[in-house]
Amino acid sequence: MKRFKVYLLALAVLVALALRAIAQEPPVPSAASEVREIQMTAKKYEFNPNLITVKKGEHVKLVITALDRDHGFKLEAFSINQKLKKGDPTTIEFTADKAGTFKFQCSEFCGFGHGRMKGKLVVEE
């Protein structure tokens, strides 16, 4: 009988702990654990969009499709330089771990307007 009471007490404690765990709210994900996906295109001397705004600490996932020919995407502040093959969506991921305004540009020569193929990444506090 004594053993039965010990088992019953242990069962009661386990049930109480389980109910307490279920009652707690799930943790709110931090900005760093959330993924911000942005679809982009690259074509004859322009990125669309050419202005990207994110929050500091966000994990950024750019999905860029070169529409007319091979291009490149260079975001020097985050050590990114990726070739973009025509027609193939290219995924570029990074964490926006510093605030500021950072320039990006095409890194594959694409014609006379190549020097104008630029944009800005704004990382807000």
C-alpha positions in Angstrom: 0.0 0.0 0.0 2.9 2.3 0.8 4.4 1.7 -2.6 1.1 2.5 -4.3 1.0 5.9 -2.5 4.6 6.7 -3.7 3.6 5.8 -7.3 0.4 7.9 -7.1 2.4 10.9 -5.7 5.0 10.6 -8.5 2.2 10.4 -11.1 0.6 13.5 -9.6 3.8 15.4 -9.8 4.4 14.4 -13.4 0.9 15.4 -14.4 1.3 18.8 -12.7 4.6 19.4 -14.5 3.1 18.4 -17.8 0.1 20.7 -17.3 2.4 23.6 -16.3 4.5 23.1 -19.5 1.4 23.0 -21.7 0.0 26.2 -20.1 3.1 28.2 -20.8 3.0 30.4 -23.9 5.5 29.4 -26.7 8.5 31.7 -26.9 8.2 34.6 -29.3 10.8 34.2 -32.0 13.5 36.9 -32.1 14.2 38.9 -35.2 17.4 37.0 -35.7 15.5 33.7 -36.0 12.9 35.0 -38.5 13.7 34.8 -42.2 12.8 37.8 -44.3 12.5 36.5 -47.9 12.7 39.1 -50.7 12.1 38.2 -54.4 14.2 40.3 -56.8 14.9 40.4 -60.5 18.0 41.5 -62.4 17.8 42.7 -66.0 19.4 45.2 -68.3 21.0 47.6 -65.9 18.5 47.4 -63.0 17.7 45.4 -59.9 14.0 45.3 -58.9 13.6 46.3 -56.1 16.7 48.4 -55.9 15.9 49.6 -52.4 15.6 46.9 -49.7 14.8 47.8 -46.1 15.3 45.2 -43.2 15.7 45.3 -39.4 19.0 44.8 -37.7 19.3 41.1 -36.7 17.0 39.8 -39.4 18.0 36.8 -41.4 17.6 37.9 -45.0 17.0 35.5 -47.9 17.2 37.2 -51.3 15.9 35.2 -54.2 17.2 36.9 -57.4 16.3 35.9 -60.9 18.3 37.3 -63.8 15.8 37.7 -66.6 17.8 38.7 -69.7 21.4 37.4 -69.3 23.9 36.4 -66.6 24.4 39.1 -64.0 26.1 39.3 -60.6 25.1 40.5 -57.1 27.8 42.1 -54.9 27.0 43.4 -51.4 30.5 44.1 -50.2 29.5 45.1 -46.6 28.3 41.5 -46.0 31.1 39.8 -48.1 28.6 38.7 -50.8 29.5 38.3 -54.5 27.3 35.9 -56.3 26.9 35.1 -60.0 23.3 35.1 -61.2 22.6 32.7 -64.1 20.0 33.7 -66.6 16.6 32.2 -65.7 17.8 30.4 -62.6 16.6 31.8 -59.2 19.6 32.3 -57.0 19.2 32.3 -53.2 21.5 34.5 -51.1 21.2 34.4 -47.4 22.8 36.5 -44.7 22.1 38.1 -41.3 21.8 41.8 -41.3 23.9 42.2 -38.2 25.0 45.9 -38.7 22.8 49.0 -39.1 23.3 51.4 -42.0 22.9 51.9 -45.7 24.9 49.6 -47.9 25.3 49.7 -51.7 24.9 46.6 -53.9 25.8 46.3 -57.6 26.0 44.0 -60.5 29.4 42.2 -60.4 29.3 40.7 -63.9 29.8 43.0 -66.9 26.5 43.2 -68.6 26.8 46.0 -71.2 27.2 49.7 -71.5 24.9 50.5 -68.6 26.6 48.0 -66.2 27.9 50.8 -64.0 24.3 52.0 -63.3 23.1 48.6 -62.1 23.1 49.4 -58.4 20.9 49.4 -55.3 20.8 50.0 -51.6 20.2 47.8 -48.6 19.0 49.8 -45.6 19.4 48.0 -42.2 17.4 49.8 -39.5 18.0 49.5 -35.8 
